[in-house]
Amino acid sequence: MKRIKWVLMYAGIAGVIFWAPSIALHASRGYNFRGLDMLILTLLLPVIAVCCFVVLWRLCRQENSRAFIVRSMLLGIWALGPLFLTVSASFAGGGFAKAEGWKFVIIGTLLFPIFTFEGSTYDGTMFALIVTTFLLIFISENAHAKFIKRLRPT
């Protein structure tokens, strides 16, 4: 039961932190979302996700392994994707601005790998999602232990 609590906490934090800049940018741009905005998100979101991992890993004090934290974070980023993508689409007239918003969120969350990937292509965050996923998987592996050991104070 304790591990489920940690999974939900890491997943929720990572999902909110990853998708919040996209929502803020879509809220400020509305219909005027451009290629430069997509580039900003592609660079910003992976950096934010890695910084979130470092903070969570330092705070856990060896209680949870980095692979556990990364997998929980990835679950949160991907599973909460349909909800946050629907929120960001609302600023351009889609998402919750339409009657089918909640229906999309429920079905999208049940089938989150497909819907998050598909929704991120329309949202402009597909490359950020892919880069973040690969970066977090890379961090969770033991092939680069020297780099990871530098992140945690002894």
Secondary structure in CASP SS format (residue, H / E / C, confidence):
PFRMAT SS
TARGET T0000
AUTHOR 0000-0000-0000
METHOD secondary structure of the structure
MODEL  1
M C 1.00
K H 1.00
R H 1.00
I H 1.00
K H 1.00
W H 1.00
V H 1.00
L H 1.00
M H 1.00
Y H 1.00
A H 1.00
G H 1.00
I H 1.00
A H 1.00
G H 1.00
V H 1.00
I H 1.00
F H 1.00
W H 1.00
A H 1.00
P H 1.00
S H 1.00
I H 1.00
A H 1.00
L H 1.00
H H 1.00
A H 1.00
S H 1.00
R H 1.00
G H 1.00
Y H 1.00
N H 1.00
F C 1.00
R C 1.00
G H 1.00
L H 1.00
D H 1.00
M H 1.00
L H 1.00
I H 1.00
L H 1.00
T H 1.00
L H 1.00
L H 1.00
L H 1.00
P H 1.00
V H 1.00
I H 1.00
A H 1.00
V H 1.00
C H 1.00
C H 1.00
F H 1.00
V H 1.00
V H 1.00
L H 1.00
W H 1.00
R H 1.00
L H 1.00
C H 1.00
R C 1.00
Q C 1.00
E C 1.00
N C 1.00
S C 1.00
R H 1.00
A H 1.00
F H 1.00
I H 1.00
V H 1.00
R H 1.00
S H 1.00
M H 1.00
L H 1.00
L H 1.00
G H 1.00
I H 1.00
W H 1.00
A H 1.00
L C 1.00
G H 1.00
P H 1.00
L H 1.00
F H 1.00
L H 1.00
T H 1.00
V H 1.00
S H 1.00
A H 1.00
S H 1.00
F C 1.00
A C 1.00
G C 1.00
G C 1.00
G H 1.00
F H 1.00
A H 1.00
K C 1.00
A C 1.00
E C 1.00
G H 1.00
W H 1.00
K H 1.00
F H 1.00
V H 1.00
I H 1.00
I H 1.00
G H 1.00
T H 1.00
L H 1.00
L C 1.00
F H 1.00
P H 1.00
I H 1.00
F H 1.00
T H 1.00
F H 1.00
E H 1.00
G H 1.00
S H 1.00
T H 1.00
Y H 1.00
D H 1.00
G C 1.00
T C 1.00
M H 1.00
F H 1.00
A H 1.00
L H 1.00
I H 1.00
V H 1.00
T H 1.00
T H 1.00
F H 1.00
L H 1.00
L H 1.00
I H 1.00
F H 1.00
I H 1.00
S H 1.00
E C 1.00
N H 1.00
A H 1.00
H H 1.00
A H 1.00
K H 1.00
F H 1.00
I H 1.00
K H 1.00
R H 1.00
L H 1.00
R C 1.00
P C 1.00
T C 1.00
END
